[in-house]
Amino acid sequence: MCCSTFPREKQGTGLLLIFLVFLSGIHIVSYFSVLLLQLTSIALCILLFCCYFPFFLRGSTRNNFSSPRR
């Protein structure tokens, strides 16, 4: 009975080690994915700002000078 429980305990600690390594790997991967997501969102915001800001300027100047009030 003693010999049959010993390998099971060893297997449990091995599974626990694998689980901890798996969790730390997920933590590292999630950290890098969050960092990548933040960088891409910042880049998209800058891109949208550069693309649409001249249109906003052009639209506001066009609205101001197109039709003077009576």
PDB file of N, CA, C and O in Angstrom, chain B, residues numbered from 101:
ATOM      1  N   MET B 101       0.833  -1.196   0.000  1.00  0.00           N
ATOM      2  CA  MET B 101       0.000   0.000   0.000  1.00  0.00           C
ATOM      3  C   MET B 101       0.877   1.260   0.000  1.00  0.00           C
ATOM      4  O   MET B 101       0.540   2.251  -0.647  1.00  0.00           O
ATOM      5  N   CYS B 102       1.985   1.220   0.715  1.00  0.00           N
ATOM      6  CA  CYS B 102       2.863   2.377   0.785  1.00  0.00           C
ATOM      7  C   CYS B 102       3.512   2.636  -0.576  1.00  0.00           C
ATOM      8  O   CYS B 102       3.667   3.782  -0.998  1.00  0.00           O
ATOM      9  N   CYS B 103       3.883   1.557  -1.245  1.00  0.00           N
ATOM     10  CA  CYS B 103       4.568   1.721  -2.525  1.00  0.00           C
ATOM     11  C   CYS B 103       3.624   2.217  -3.608  1.00  0.00           C
ATOM     12  O   CYS B 103       4.072   2.871  -4.550  1.00  0.00           O
ATOM     13  N   SER B 104       2.333   1.928  -3.506  1.00  0.00           N
ATOM     14  CA  SER B 104       1.401   2.336  -4.556  1.00  0.00           C
ATOM     15  C   SER B 104       1.043   3.824  -4.430  1.00  0.00           C
ATOM     16  O   SER B 104       0.718   4.461  -5.433  1.00  0.00           O
ATOM     17  N   THR B 105       1.096   4.385  -3.219  1.00  0.00           N
ATOM     18  CA  THR B 105       0.746   5.797  -3.056  1.00  0.00           C
ATOM     19  C   THR B 105       1.929   6.707  -3.363  1.00  0.00           C
ATOM     20  O   THR B 105       1.732   7.876  -3.695  1.00  0.00           O
ATOM     21  N   PHE B 106       3.153   6.195  -3.258  1.00  0.00           N
ATOM     22  CA  PHE B 106       4.330   7.052  -3.439  1.00  0.00           C
ATOM     23  C   PHE B 106       4.431   7.609  -4.864  1.00  0.00           C
ATOM     24  O   PHE B 106       4.638   8.812  -5.030  1.00  0.00           O
ATOM     25  N   PRO B 107       4.290   6.768  -5.898  1.00  0.00           N
ATOM     26  CA  PRO B 107       4.377   7.330  -7.250  1.00  0.00           C
ATOM     27  C   PRO B 107       3.227   8.291  -7.565  1.00  0.00           C
ATOM     28  O   PRO B 107       3.389   9.232  -8.341  1.00  0.00           O
ATOM     29  N   ARG B 108       2.076   8.044  -6.958  1.00  0.00           N
ATOM     30  CA  ARG B 108       0.946   8.941  -7.196  1.00  0.00           C
ATOM     31  C   ARG B 108       1.252  10.328  -6.629  1.00  0.00           C
ATOM     32  O   ARG B 108       0.931  11.342  -7.250  1.00  0.00           O
ATOM     33  N   GLU B 109       1.875  10.367  -5.444  1.00  0.00           N
ATOM     34  CA  GLU B 109       2.256  11.651  -4.852  1.00  0.00           C
ATOM     35  C   GLU B 109       3.280  12.347  -5.738  1.00  0.00           C
ATOM     36  O   GLU B 109       3.200  13.555  -5.960  1.00  0.00           O
ATOM     37  N   LYS B 110       4.233  11.587  -6.239  1.00  0.00           N
ATOM     38  CA  LYS B 110       5.264  12.171  -7.096  1.00  0.00           C
ATOM     39  C   LYS B 110       4.629  12.709  -8.381  1.00  0.00           C
ATOM     40  O   LYS B 110       5.007  13.770  -8.878  1.00  0.00           O
ATOM     41  N   GLN B 111       3.683  11.976  -8.895  1.00  0.00           N
ATOM     42  CA  GLN B 111       2.995  12.422 -10.105  1.00  0.00           C
ATOM     43  C   GLN B 111       2.196  13.703  -9.820  1.00  0.00           C
ATOM     44  O   GLN B 111       2.116  14.592 -10.668  1.00  0.00           O
ATOM     45  N   GLY B 112       1.615  13.787  -8.632  1.00  0.00           N
ATOM     46  CA  GLY B 112       0.862  14.983  -8.268  1.00  0.00           C
ATOM     47  C   GLY B 112       1.759  16.208  -8.192  1.00  0.00           C
ATOM     48  O   GLY B 112       1.388  17.282  -8.665  1.00  0.00           O
ATOM     49  N   THR B 113       2.953  16.049  -7.594  1.00  0.00           N
ATOM     50  CA  THR B 113       3.868  17.196  -7.519  1.00  0.00           C
ATOM     51  C   THR B 113       4.357  17.567  -8.914  1.00  0.00           C
ATOM     52  O   THR B 113       4.543  18.747  -9.208  1.00  0.00           O
ATOM     53  N   GLY B 114       4.565  16.587  -9.765  1.00  0.00           N
ATOM     54  CA  GLY B 114       4.967  16.871 -11.141  1.00  0.00           C
ATOM     55  C   GLY B 114       3.891  17.643 -11.881  1.00  0.00           C
ATOM     56  O   GLY B 114       4.178  18.590 -12.613  1.00  0.00           O
ATOM     57  N   LEU B 115       2.643  17.223 -11.681  1.00  0.00           N
ATOM     58  CA  LEU B 115       1.533  17.933 -12.315  1.00  0.00           C
ATOM     59  C   LEU B 115       1.421  19.355 -11.772  1.00  0.00           C
ATOM     60  O   LEU B 115       1.112  20.291 -12.510  1.00  0.00           O
ATOM     61  N   LEU B 116       1.677  19.506 -10.464  1.00  0.00           N
ATOM     62  CA  LEU B 116       1.630  20.835  -9.866  1.00  0.00           C
ATOM     63  C   LEU B 116       2.717  21.732 -10.465  1.00  0.00           C
ATOM     64  O   LEU B 116       2.475  22.901 -10.761  1.00  0.00           O
ATOM     65  N   LEU B 117       3.915  21.169 -10.638  1.00  0.00           N
ATOM     66  CA  LEU B 117       5.010  21.927 -11.257  1.00  0.00           C
ATOM     67  C   LEU B 117       4.657  22.331 -12.678  1.00  0.00           C
ATOM     68  O   LEU B 117       4.869  23.476 -13.079  1.00  0.00           O
ATOM     69  N   ILE B 118       4.112  21.375 -13.445  1.00  0.00           N
ATOM     70  CA  ILE B 118       3.721  21.673 -14.827  1.00  0.00           C
ATOM     71  C   ILE B 118       2.642  22.749 -14.840  1.00  0.00           C
ATOM     72  O   ILE B 118       2.651  23.638 -15.692  1.00  0.00           O
ATOM     73  N   PHE B 119       1.712  22.664 -13.890  1.00  0.00           N
ATOM     74  CA  PHE B 119       0.632  23.649 -13.808  1.00  0.00           C
ATOM     75  C   PHE B 119       1.180  25.035 -13.492  1.00  0.00           C
ATOM     76  O   PHE B 119       0.746  26.028 -14.076  1.00  0.00           O
ATOM     77  N   LEU B 120       2.145  25.099 -12.557  1.00  0.00           N
ATOM     78  CA  LEU B 120       2.739  26.395 -12.204  1.00  0.00           C
ATOM     79  C   LEU B 120       3.502  26.980 -13.382  1.00  0.00           C
ATOM     80  O   LEU B 120       3.405  28.178 -13.647  1.00  0.00           O
ATOM     81  N   VAL B 121       4.260  26.151 -14.093  1.00  0.00           N
ATOM     82  CA  VAL B 121       5.000  26.633 -15.268  1.00  0.00           C
ATOM     83  C   VAL B 121       4.015  27.110 -16.331  1.00  0.00           C
ATOM     84  O   VAL B 121       4.231  28.133 -16.980  1.00  0.00           O
ATOM     85  N   PHE B 122       2.926  26.352 -16.498  1.00  0.00           N
ATOM     86  CA  PHE B 122       1.892  26.714 -17.467  1.00  0.00           C
ATOM     87  C   PHE B 122       1.277  28.065 -17.118  1.00  0.00           C
ATOM     88  O   PHE B 122       1.078  28.910 -17.991  1.00  0.00           O
ATOM     89  N   LEU B 123       0.974  28.268 -15.809  1.00  0.00           N
ATOM     90  CA  LEU B 123       0.386  29.533 -15.376  1.00  0.00           C
ATOM     91  C   LEU B 123       1.350  30.691 -15.573  1.00  0.00           C
ATOM     92  O   LEU B 123       0.945  31.767 -16.014  1.00  0.00           O
ATOM     93  N   SER B 124       2.620  30.483 -15.251  1.00  0.00           N
ATOM     94  CA  SER B 124       3.592  31.564 -15.429  1.00  0.00           C
ATOM     95  C   SER B 124       3.772  31.872 -16.912  1.00  0.00           C
ATOM     96  O   SER B 124       3.946  33.030 -17.293  1.00  0.00           O
ATOM     97  N   GLY B 125       3.730  30.832 -17.752  1.00  0.00           N
ATOM     98  CA  GLY B 125       3.817  31.054 -19.192  1.00  0.00           C
ATOM     99  C   GLY B 125       2.627  31.839 -19.697  1.00  0.00           C
ATOM    100  O   GLY B 125       2.780  32.732 -20.531  1.00  0.00           O
ATOM    101  N   ILE B 126       1.430  31.514 -19.198  1.00  0.00           N
ATOM    102  CA  ILE B 126       0.223  32.254 -19.577  1.00  0.00           C
ATOM    103  C   ILE B 126       0.346  33.700 -19.111  1.00  0.00           C
ATOM    104  O   ILE B 126      -0.045  34.621 -19.827  1.00  0.00           O
ATOM    105  N   HIS B 127       0.892  33.899 -17.908  1.00  0.00           N
ATOM    106  CA  HIS B 127       1.053  35.248 -17.375  1.00  0.00           C
ATOM    107  C   HIS B 127       1.987  36.064 -18.273  1.00  0.00           C
ATOM    108  O   HIS B 127       1.690  37.213 -18.599  1.00  0.00           O
ATOM    109  N   ILE B 128       3.111  35.472 -18.670  1.00  0.00           N
ATOM    110  CA  ILE B 128       4.066  36.170 -19.531  1.00  0.00           C
ATOM    111  C   ILE B 128       3.437  36.466 -20.887  1.00  0.00           C
ATOM    112  O   ILE B 128       3.570  37.571 -21.413  1.00  0.00           O
ATOM    113  N   VAL B 129       2.747  35.468 -21.452  1.00  0.00           N
ATOM    114  CA  VAL B 129       2.120  35.653 -22.764  1.00  0.00           C
ATOM    115  C   VAL B 129       1.026  36.723 -22.692  1.00  0.00           C
ATOM    116  O   VAL B 129       0.897  37.543 -23.600  1.00  0.00           O
ATOM    117  N   SER B 130       0.241  36.711 -21.610  1.00  0.00           N
ATOM    118  CA  SER B 130      -0.821  37.711 -21.485  1.00  0.00           C
ATOM    119  C   SER B 130      -0.215  39.102 -21.311  1.00  0.00           C
ATOM    120  O   SER B 130      -0.747  40.078 -21.840  1.00  0.00           O
ATOM    121  N   TYR B 131       0.904  39.202 -20.569  1.00  0.00           N
ATOM    122  CA  TYR B 131       1.570  40.500 -20.400  1.00  0.00           C
ATOM    123  C   TYR B 131       2.031  41.036 -21.746  1.00  0.00           C
ATOM    124  O   TYR B 131       1.826  42.208 -22.061  1.00  0.00           O
ATOM    125  N   PHE B 132       2.667  40.152 -22.551  1.00  0.00           N
ATOM    126  CA  PHE B 132       3.154  40.602 -23.852  1.00  0.00           C
ATOM    127  C   PHE B 132       2.004  40.921 -24.795  1.00  0.00           C
ATOM    128  O   PHE B 132       2.096  41.860 -25.586  1.00  0.00           O
ATOM    129  N   SER B 133       0.917  40.149 -24.723  1.00  0.00           N
ATOM    130  CA  SER B 133      -0.219  40.421 -25.606  1.00  0.00           C
ATOM    131  C   SER B 133      -0.883  41.739 -25.229  1.00  0.00           C
ATOM    132  O   SER B 133      -1.310  42.488 -26.107  1.00  0.00           O
ATOM    133  N   VAL B 134      -0.975  42.031 -23.932  1.00  0.00           N
ATOM    134  CA  VAL B 134      -1.546  43.310 -23.498  1.00  0.00           C
ATOM    135  C   VAL B 134      -0.660  44.459 -23.954  1.00  0.00           C
ATOM    136  O   VAL B 134      -1.157  45.495 -24.394  1.00  0.00           O
ATOM    137  N   LEU B 135       0.663  44.275 -23.847  1.00  0.00           N
ATOM    138  CA  LEU B 135       1.597  45.299 -24.300  1.00  0.00           C
ATOM    139  C   LEU B 135       1.449  45.527 -25.798  1.00  0.00           C
ATOM    140  O   LEU B 135       1.427  46.667 -26.260  1.00  0.00           O
ATOM    141  N   LEU B 136       1.347  44.431 -26.557  1.00  0.00           N
ATOM    142  CA  LEU B 136       1.185  44.530 -28.007  1.00  0.00           C
ATOM    143  C   LEU B 136      -0.138  45.204 -28.352  1.00  0.00           C
ATOM    144  O   LEU B 136      -0.201  46.020 -29.271  1.00  0.00           O
ATOM    145  N   LEU B 137      -1.185  44.866 -27.620  1.00  0.00           N
ATOM    146  CA  LEU B 137      -2.496  45.460 -27.858  1.00  0.00           C
ATOM    147  C   LEU B 137      -2.456  46.969 -27.589  1.00  0.00           C
ATOM    148  O   LEU B 137      -3.022  47.750 -28.353  1.00  0.00           O
ATOM    149  N   GLN B 138      -1.792  47.373 -26.515  1.00  0.00           N
ATOM    150  CA  GLN B 138      -1.673  48.797 -26.211  1.00  0.00           C
ATOM    151  C   GLN B 138      -0.904  49.519 -27.304  1.00  0.00           C
ATOM    152  O   GLN B 138      -1.297  50.607 -27.725  1.00  0.00           O
ATOM    153  N   LEU B 139       0.199  48.919 -27.772  1.00  0.00           N
ATOM    154  CA  LEU B 139       1.000  49.556 -28.817  1.00  0.00           C
ATOM    155  C   LEU B 139       0.204  49.688 -30.101  1.00  0.00           C
ATOM    156  O   LEU B 139       0.259  50.730 -30.754  1.00  0.00           O
ATOM    157  N   THR B 140      -0.538  48.649 -30.479  1.00  0.00           N
ATOM    158  CA  THR B 140      -1.315  48.722 -31.715  1.00  0.00           C
ATOM    159  C   THR B 140      -2.454  49.727 -31.585  1.00  0.00           C
ATOM    160  O   THR B 140      -2.774  50.423 -32.549  1.00  0.00           O
ATOM    161  N   SER B 141      -3.072  49.814 -30.404  1.00  0.00           N
ATOM    162  CA  SER B 141      -4.158  50.780 -30.233  1.00  0.00           C
ATOM    163  C   SER B 141      -3.620  52.207 -30.303  1.00  0.00           C
ATOM    164  O   SER B 141      -4.261  53.084 -30.882  1.00  0.00           O
ATOM    165  N   ILE B 142      -2.436  52.445 -29.710  1.00  0.00           N
ATOM    166  CA  ILE B 142      -1.827  53.771 -29.784  1.00  0.00           C
ATOM    167  C   ILE B 142      -1.483  54.111 -31.231  1.00  0.00           C
ATOM    168  O   ILE B 142      -1.705  55.236 -31.678  1.00  0.00           O
ATOM    169  N   ALA B 143      -0.939  53.132 -31.964  1.00  0.00           N
ATOM    170  CA  ALA B 143      -0.586  53.364 -33.370  1.00  0.00           C
ATOM    171  C   ALA B 143      -1.837  53.646 -34.199  1.00  0.00           C
ATOM    172  O   ALA B 143      -1.820  54.513 -35.072  1.00  0.00           O
ATOM    173  N   LEU B 144      -2.922  52.917 -33.930  1.00  0.00           N
ATOM    174  CA  LEU B 144      -4.168  53.154 -34.658  1.00  0.00           C
ATOM    175  C   LEU B 144      -4.733  54.538 -34.350  1.00  0.00           C
ATOM    176  O   LEU B 144      -5.233  55.216 -35.248  1.00  0.00           O
ATOM    177  N   CYS B 145      -4.658  54.956 -33.103  1.00  0.00           N
ATOM    178  CA  CYS B 145      -5.149  56.289 -32.747  1.00  0.00           C
ATOM    179  C   CYS B 145      -4.347  57.367 -33.462  1.00  0.00           C
ATOM    180  O   CYS B 145      -4.921  58.326 -33.979  1.00  0.00           O
ATOM    181  N   ILE B 146      -3.019  57.217 -33.496  1.00  0.00           N
ATOM    182  CA  ILE B 146      -2.176  58.198 -34.181  1.00  0.00           C
ATOM    183  C   ILE B 146      -2.489  58.216 -35.667  1.00  0.00           C
ATOM    184  O   ILE B 146      -2.563  59.280 -36.282  1.00  0.00           O
ATOM    185  N   LEU B 147      -2.675  57.021 -36.247  1.00  0.00           N
ATOM    186  CA  LEU B 147      -2.979  56.914 -37.681  1.00  0.00           C
ATOM    187  C   LEU B 147      -4.319  57.583 -37.987  1.00  0.00           C
ATOM    188  O   LEU B 147      -4.428  58.350 -38.944  1.00  0.00           O
ATOM    189  N   LEU B 148      -5.338  57.292 -37.174  1.00  0.00           N
ATOM    190  CA  LEU B 148      -6.653  57.900 -37.393  1.00  0.00           C
ATOM    191  C   LEU B 148      -6.581  59.412 -37.222  1.00  0.00           C
ATOM    192  O   LEU B 148      -7.202  60.159 -37.979  1.00  0.00           O
ATOM    193  N   PHE B 149      -5.822  59.860 -36.225  1.00  0.00           N
ATOM    194  CA  PHE B 149      -5.684  61.304 -35.995  1.00  0.00           C
ATOM    195  C   PHE B 149      -5.019  61.971 -37.201  1.00  0.00           C
ATOM    196  O   PHE B 149      -5.470  63.021 -37.657  1.00  0.00           O
ATOM    197  N   CYS B 150      -3.945  61.359 -37.717  1.00  0.00           N
ATOM    198  CA  CYS B 150      -3.245  61.935 -38.873  1.00  0.00           C
ATOM    199  C   CYS B 150      -4.113  61.887 -40.119  1.00  0.00           C
ATOM    200  O   CYS B 150      -4.032  62.785 -40.957  1.00  0.00           O
ATOM    201  N   CYS B 151      -4.942  60.857 -40.260  1.00  0.00           N
ATOM    202  CA  CYS B 151      -5.764  60.738 -41.463  1.00  0.00           C
ATOM    203  C   CYS B 151      -6.944  61.693 -41.424  1.00  0.00           C
ATOM    204  O   CYS B 151      -7.280  62.285 -42.449  1.00  0.00           O
ATOM    205  N   TYR B 152      -7.589  61.861 -40.266  1.00  0.00           N
ATOM    206  CA  TYR B 152      -8.845  62.594 -40.212  1.00  0.00           C
ATOM    207  C   TYR B 152      -8.696  64.037 -39.777  1.00  0.00           C
ATOM    208  O   TYR B 152      -9.613  64.829 -39.994  1.00  0.00           O
ATOM    209  N   PHE B 153      -7.581  64.411 -39.174  1.00  0.00           N
ATOM    210  CA  PHE B 153      -7.435  65.783 -38.690  1.00  0.00           C
ATOM    211  C   PHE B 153      -7.440  66.800 -39.831  1.00  0.00           C
ATOM    212  O   PHE B 153      -8.099  67.831 -39.698  1.00  0.00           O
ATOM    213  N   PRO B 154      -6.733  66.564 -40.958  1.00  0.00           N
ATOM    214  CA  PRO B 154      -6.825  67.513 -42.083  1.00  0.00           C
ATOM    215  C   PRO B 154      -8.233  67.628 -42.637  1.00  0.00           C
ATOM    216  O   PRO B 154      -8.642  68.711 -43.056  1.00  0.00           O
ATOM    217  N   PHE B 155      -8.996  66.517 -42.649  1.00  0.00           N
ATOM    218  CA  PHE B 155     -10.379  66.578 -43.127  1.00  0.00           C
ATOM    219  C   PHE B 155     -11.223  67.458 -42.215  1.00  0.00           C
ATOM    220  O   PHE B 155     -12.055  68.230 -42.690  1.00  0.00           O
ATOM    221  N   PHE B 156     -11.006  67.342 -40.885  1.00  0.00           N
ATOM    222  CA  PHE B 156     -11.747  68.179 -39.954  1.00  0.00           C
ATOM    223  C   PHE B 156     -11.398  69.651 -40.154  1.00  0.00           C
ATOM    224  O   PHE B 156     -12.276  70.513 -40.138  1.00  0.00           O
ATOM    225  N   LEU B 157     -10.096  69.934 -40.344  1.00  0.00           N
ATOM    226  CA  LEU B 157      -9.685  71.308 -40.571  1.00  0.00           C
ATOM    227  C   LEU B 157     -10.297  71.850 -41.860  1.00  0.00           C
ATOM    228  O   LEU B 157     -10.808  72.969 -41.893  1.00  0.00           O
ATOM    229  N   ARG B 158     -10.241  71.047 -42.916  1.00  0.00           N
ATOM    230  CA  ARG B 158     -10.767  71.460 -44.204  1.00  0.00           C
ATOM    231  C   ARG B 158     -12.277  71.685 -44.115  1.00  0.00           C
ATOM    232  O   ARG B 158     -12.802  72.646 -44.678  1.00  0.00           O
ATOM    233  N   GLY B 159     -12.976  70.787 -43.399  1.00  0.00           N
ATOM    234  CA  GLY B 159     -14.424  70.926 -43.266  1.00  0.00           C
ATOM    235  C   GLY B 159     -14.790  72.181 -42.490  1.00  0.00           C
ATOM    236  O   GLY B 159     -15.740  72.873 -42.855  1.00  0.00           O
ATOM    237  N   SER B 160     -14.054  72.487 -41.428  1.00  0.00           N
ATOM    238  CA  SER B 160     -14.397  73.657 -40.625  1.00  0.00           C
ATOM    239  C   SER B 160     -14.119  74.941 -41.408  1.00  0.00           C
ATOM    240  O   SER B 160     -14.904  75.886 -41.335  1.00  0.00           O
ATOM    241  N   THR B 161     -13.008  74.990 -42.158  1.00  0.00           N
ATOM    242  CA  THR B 161     -12.732  76.199 -42.939  1.00  0.00           C
ATOM    243  C   THR B 161     -13.730  76.333 -44.076  1.00  0.00           C
ATOM    244  O   THR B 161     -14.139  77.447 -44.403  1.00  0.00           O
ATOM    245  N   ARG B 162     -14.133  75.221 -44.686  1.00  0.00           N
ATOM    246  CA  ARG B 162     -15.104  75.266 -45.773  1.00  0.00           C
ATOM    247  C   ARG B 162     -16.451  75.783 -45.252  1.00  0.00           C
ATOM    248  O   ARG B 162     -17.119  76.572 -45.920  1.00  0.00           O
ATOM    249  N   ASN B 163     -16.843  75.331 -44.054  1.00  0.00           N
ATOM    250  CA  ASN B 163     -18.123  75.773 -43.510  1.00  0.00           C
ATOM    251  C   ASN B 163     -18.084  77.258 -43.145  1.00  0.00           C
ATOM    252  O   ASN B 163     -19.101  77.944 -43.242  1.00  0.00           O
ATOM    253  N   ASN B 164     -16.936  77.751 -42.733  1.00  0.00           N
ATOM    254  CA  ASN B 164     -16.844  79.147 -42.328  1.00  0.00           C
ATOM    255  C   ASN B 164     -16.880  80.091 -43.528  1.00  0.00           C
ATOM    256  O   ASN B 164     -17.486  81.161 -43.463  1.00  0.00           O
ATOM    257  N   PHE B 165     -16.223  79.690 -44.636  1.00  0.00           N
ATOM    258  CA  PHE B 165     -16.055  80.630 -45.743  1.00  0.00           C
ATOM    259  C   PHE B 165     -16.967  80.346 -46.924  1.00  0.00           C
ATOM    260  O   PHE B 165     -16.954  81.104 -47.894  1.00  0.00           O
ATOM    261  N   SER B 166     -17.764  79.273 -46.877  1.00  0.00           N
ATOM    262  CA  SER B 166     -18.545  78.930 -48.070  1.00  0.00           C
ATOM    263  C   SER B 166     -19.740  79.867 -48.228  1.00  0.00           C
ATOM    264  O   SER B 166     -19.949  80.413 -49.311  1.00  0.00           O
ATOM    265  N   SER B 167     -20.521  80.063 -47.179  1.00  0.00           N
ATOM    266  CA  SER B 167     -21.726  80.887 -47.315  1.00  0.00           C
ATOM    267  C   SER B 167     -21.756  81.944 -46.206  1.00  0.00           C
ATOM    268  O   SER B 167     -22.026  81.601 -45.055  1.00  0.00           O
ATOM    269  N   PRO B 168     -21.495  83.181 -46.506  1.00  0.00           N
ATOM    270  CA  PRO B 168     -21.594  84.229 -45.469  1.00  0.00           C
ATOM    271  C   PRO B 168     -23.040  84.469 -45.064  1.00  0.00           C
ATOM    272  O   PRO B 168     -23.952  84.289 -45.872  1.00  0.00           O
ATOM    273  N   ARG B 169     -23.253  84.878 -43.811  1.00  0.00           N
ATOM    274  CA  ARG B 169     -24.614  85.108 -43.318  1.00  0.00           C
ATOM    275  C   ARG B 169     -25.175  86.405 -43.901  1.00  0.00           C
ATOM    276  O   ARG B 169     -24.449  87.363 -44.168  1.00  0.00           O
ATOM    277  N   ARG B 170     -26.484  86.395 -44.083  1.00  0.00           N
ATOM    278  CA  ARG B 170     -27.131  87.589 -44.648  1.00  0.00           C
ATOM    279  C   ARG B 170     -27.273  88.690 -43.597  1.00  0.00           C
ATOM    280  O   ARG B 170     -27.794  89.764 -43.895  1.00  0.00           O
TER     281      ARG B 170
END
